[in-house]
């Protein structure tokens, strides 16, 4: 699956590439950040997937935003600057989510009195 994705992505860096497997579409790496940002899909291990039943809604939204994509061997062209803008937003969202998890893991080890002191010192 990754080979197919990478092959398509090589000549289509400014488009989201979707790979269909069974009843789901998958996208990876940079494209997964964009999908996570726009559709609030959970990005796990640089991958996002969604059921094929969501295809029409996904395509309609990407068309409306003018983001290019490849799905079922169909290439839909969009604005590469829009792709880049959403990539930055998506990347920042993923980074923030990672930081929040890290902070949560640190705070979980404190007792409530210490947490209140930390809050009050801000």
C-alpha positions as a printed NumPy array, in Angstrom:
array([[  0.   ,   0.   ,   0.   ],
       [  2.799,   2.421,   0.881],
       [  4.595,   1.61 ,  -2.365],
       [  1.504,   2.554,  -4.336],
       [  1.107,   5.751,  -2.31 ],
       [  4.758,   6.752,  -2.745],
       [  4.641,   6.057,  -6.479],
       [  1.608,   8.308,  -6.958],
       [  2.946,  10.961,  -4.595],
       [  6.226,  11.261,  -6.491],
       [  4.683,  13.282,  -9.322],
       [  1.831,  14.763,  -7.302],
       [  3.405,  16.443,  -4.305],
       [  0.695,  19.118,  -4.123],
       [ -2.23 ,  16.687,  -4.119],
       [ -3.654,  14.415,  -1.438],
       [ -3.239,  10.794,  -2.514],
       [ -5.84 ,   8.27 ,  -1.387],
       [ -5.278,   4.522,  -1.566],
       [ -8.336,   2.261,  -1.379],
       [ -8.063,  -0.971,   0.581],
       [-11.23 ,  -2.883,   1.259],
       [-13.864,  -0.551,   2.641],
       [-11.444,   2.268,   3.505],
       [ -9.315,   4.957,   1.912],
       [ -5.873,   5.617,   3.401],
       [ -3.505,   8.531,   3.138],
       [ -0.119,   9.033,   4.711],
       [  2.493,  11.459,   5.989],
       [  1.903,  15.082,   4.933],
       [ -1.474,  14.267,   3.423],
       [ -2.647,  12.737,   6.705],
       [ -1.894,  16.025,   8.493],
       [ -4.158,  17.894,   6.078],
       [ -6.949,  15.346,   6.438],
       [ -6.654,  15.47 ,  10.199],
       [ -6.91 ,  19.242,  10.181],
       [ -9.804,  19.605,   7.741],
       [-11.933,  16.625,   8.754],
       [-10.79 ,  16.146,  12.342],
       [ -9.773,  12.567,  11.592],
       [ -7.354,  11.092,  14.063],
       [ -3.848,  10.872,  12.656],
       [ -2.072,   7.745,  13.907],
       [  1.469,   6.81 ,  12.907],
       [  1.4  ,   9.353,  10.052],
       [ -1.721,   7.739,   8.619],
       [ -5.397,   8.644,   8.311],
       [ -8.151,   6.415,   6.999],
       [-11.854,   6.86 ,   6.421],
       [-14.675,   4.617,   5.159],
       [-15.467,   4.623,   1.451],
       [-18.988,   5.795,   2.331],
       [-17.443,   9.213,   3.161],
       [-15.849,   9.605,  -0.28 ],
       [-18.429,  12.008,  -1.736],
       [-18.337,  14.311,   1.292],
       [-14.52 ,  14.285,   1.352],
       [-14.244,  15.059,  -2.361],
       [-16.874,  17.811,  -2.186],
       [-15.055,  19.532,   0.687],
       [-11.642,  19.264,  -1.   ],
       [-13.133,  20.649,  -4.217],
       [-14.678,  23.54 ,  -2.301],
       [-11.302,  24.318,  -0.67 ],
       [ -9.529,  23.924,  -4.051],
       [ -7.187,  21.202,  -2.778],
       [ -6.068,  18.719,  -5.413],
       [ -6.303,  14.983,  -4.821],
       [ -6.009,  11.571,  -6.434],
       [ -8.685,   8.996,  -5.709],
       [ -9.61 ,   5.843,  -7.64 ],
       [ -7.085,   6.761, -10.384],
       [ -8.837,  10.107, -10.916],
       [ -6.698,  13.234, -10.607],
       [ -8.459,  16.388,  -9.435],
       [ -6.334,  19.503,  -9.715],
       [ -6.282,  22.213,  -7.083],
       [ -4.2  ,  25.143,  -5.928],
       [ -0.756,  24.078,  -4.689],
       [ -0.574,  27.141,  -2.41 ],
       [ -3.814,  26.097,  -0.725],
       [ -2.364,  22.6  ,  -0.251],
       [  0.744,  24.117,   1.336],
       [ -1.313,  26.343,   3.639],
       [ -3.377,  23.431,   4.924],
       [ -0.248,  21.335,   5.278],
       [  1.192,  23.925,   7.68 ],
       [ -2.069,  24.075,   9.642],
       [ -2.301,  20.288,   9.792],
       [  1.311,  19.866,  10.836],
       [  0.85 ,  22.401,  13.631],
       [ -2.291,  20.613,  14.83 ],
       [ -0.486,  17.269,  14.971],
       [  2.453,  18.811,  16.831],
       [  0.104,  20.469,  19.339],
       [ -1.666,  17.161,  19.941],
       [  1.683,  15.488,  20.626],
       [  2.662,  18.249,  23.047],
       [ -0.675,  18.011,  24.847],
       [ -0.201,  14.256,  25.307],
       [  3.317,  14.797,  26.64 ],
       [  2.169,  17.497,  29.068],
       [ -0.73 ,  15.322,  30.2  ],
       [  1.646,  12.43 ,  30.882],
       [  3.817,  14.706,  33.011],
       [  0.917,  16.253,  34.928],
       [ -0.723,  12.93 ,  35.678],
       [  2.138,  12.165,  38.07 ],
       [  1.459,  15.234,  40.244],
       [ -0.979,  15.347,  43.122],
       [ -3.853,  17.837,  43.015],
       [ -2.237,  20.34 ,  45.416],
       [  0.862,  20.593,  43.236],
       [ -1.288,  21.044,  40.119],
       [ -3.199,  23.861,  41.787],
       [  0.089,  25.574,  42.714],
       [  1.292,  25.246,  39.124],
       [ -1.973,  26.704,  37.825],
       [ -1.924,  29.573,  40.293],
       [  1.666,  30.462,  39.392],
       [  0.683,  31.031,  35.77 ]])
